[in-house]
Amino acid sequence: MPRLAVAASLGVLLVAAFAAGRVWDRPREAAPAIAVADETMSERLLRAEVEDHLERSQRMLVELVNADYTIGAPIAGEQARAADLVAAGRLYRRSAEQVGDAEIGGLLEDLERVLVEVANVPADIAPEEIARLRQRIDDQDLVFRVRVVAREMNERGW
């Protein structure tokens, strides 16, 4: 009989300890806060990289629109810059789409189309083709849109 009493008291003690452990207030884990901090940090890094990309793209577009190609100025330098910007822009566009930033994703897509065209023009491009390309840039207000988005990103402090 004493064995049965000891076993019963140990069983009751075990159930009570289990119940107390289930309702006991435990300290919260810090891992979710770190994950959120990493997410905001990566978003800030993306914004900074996109802002830099937009500034470089804007410079290239302005030079392309304002250059006098009728006197035989080489477009090969612009082609190489455009190819570099296309490669980086695709990555930034995909990242912006994953984050859910449709405005920047759309702008980067429009910018990519023009940059691909600049990167793939023949070296002996006719002045009429350059005029058509400039007109396309003007029709889309691409330089203006790039400036506005870059300024907004800079003002927001991203």
N, C-alpha and C positions, 0 to 999 in steps of 0.2 A: 503494500500500500504506500509506503513512503516513496518508493520509486515512481509510482504513478503520480503522486502529488508533485514531485520534483519535475517530472516530464511535463505535466500540465502547466506548472508555473513557468517553465522554460518556453513552452509553446505560446502562452499568453504574453510573455515578455517579448518573444520574437515577433508576434503579430503587432504588438504595441510599438516596437521599434520600427517596424516596416511602415506602419501608418504614420508615425511621427516623421519619418524620413520623406514621405510623399508630400506632406503639407508644410514641411519646414521651408522657410524662405531662404533660397540659395542666391548667392551673388550672380549677377548677370554676366554673361560671357562678353568679352571685349572684341571677339572676332567680327561680328557684324559691323561694328563701328569702323574697324580697319578696312573692311571690304568697301564700305561707303566712302571712306576717305580715299582709297585707291581709285574708286570710280570717278570721284570728282577731280582727282589729280589727273587722271588720264583724259578726262574731258577738257580740263584746262590746257593740258599739253596739246591736245588736238586743236583747240581754238588758237593757241599761239602759233602752231605750225601752219594752220590754214590762213591765218592773218599774214604771216610772212609769205606764203605762197601767193596770196592775192596781191600783195604789194609787188612782188617780182613779176607777176602776170600783168599787172597794170602798167609797169614800166615798159615791158615788152610791147604791149598793145599800143601804148602812146608813141613809142618809137616807130612802130610799124605804120601807124596812121600818119605820123608827121614826117617820115623820111621821104626824100625825093628820089624815087627809084627811076625817074626818067633820065637821070644823068648816069645811070649804070651803077648805082650803089649796090653792093652785093647783099643778097638776101640770105646767103649761106649761114651767117652768124645768127640771124634770127631763127633759121630752121633748127639749128642745134639747140638754142635756148628753148624753143617751142617743144622740141622732143623731150627735153629734160622736164619741162613743166607738165607735159602730158603724163609722163610716168608718175610724177609725184601727185598730180591732181587726181588721177584715178584712185590712188590709195586714200587720199583725203576725202574724196566723194563717197567711197564705200564706207569709210569710218563715220562720216556725217550721216549717212543713211542709216547705219546701225544705231547711232545715238538717237536718231529720230529728228534730225534737223533738216527739214525739207527745203527751207529757203536756201541754205548754203549748199545742199546737195544739188538743187536745181541750177544754181549759179555755176557751180563747178562743172556740171554737165554741159551747160551752154558754152562755158569757157573752153572745155575740153574739145568740143566740136571745132571751134575756130582754131585752136592750137594744133589739132591734128591736121587740119587743112594747111596751116602755115608750115608745119614740119614736113609735109609731103609734097609741097609744090616743087616743080622742076627748077633747077638752078637758073635756067634761062627763061624765066617766067616773063610773059609779056606785060607791059604796063597796064593794059586793059584788065588783065586778071588780077593784078594788085589793086586796081581801082574797084573791082568787083568785091574783093576781099575786104577792103576798107569800108565799102558800102554795107556789107553784111555786118561788120562790127558796129557801124553807126546805126543800122536798122534795129539791132538788138539792144542798143544803148549799153553795150557791154562794158565800156570803160567807166561810164557813169555808175552802173550797177556795182561794179567791182569796188569803186571808190566809196560808195555809200555803205556797202556791207563791211568793208575794211574799217571805215571810220566808226561804224556802230560797234564793231567788235572791240576796237581800241577804247572807245568811250565806256563800254561796259566793264572794261578792265579784265577781260578774259585773258 
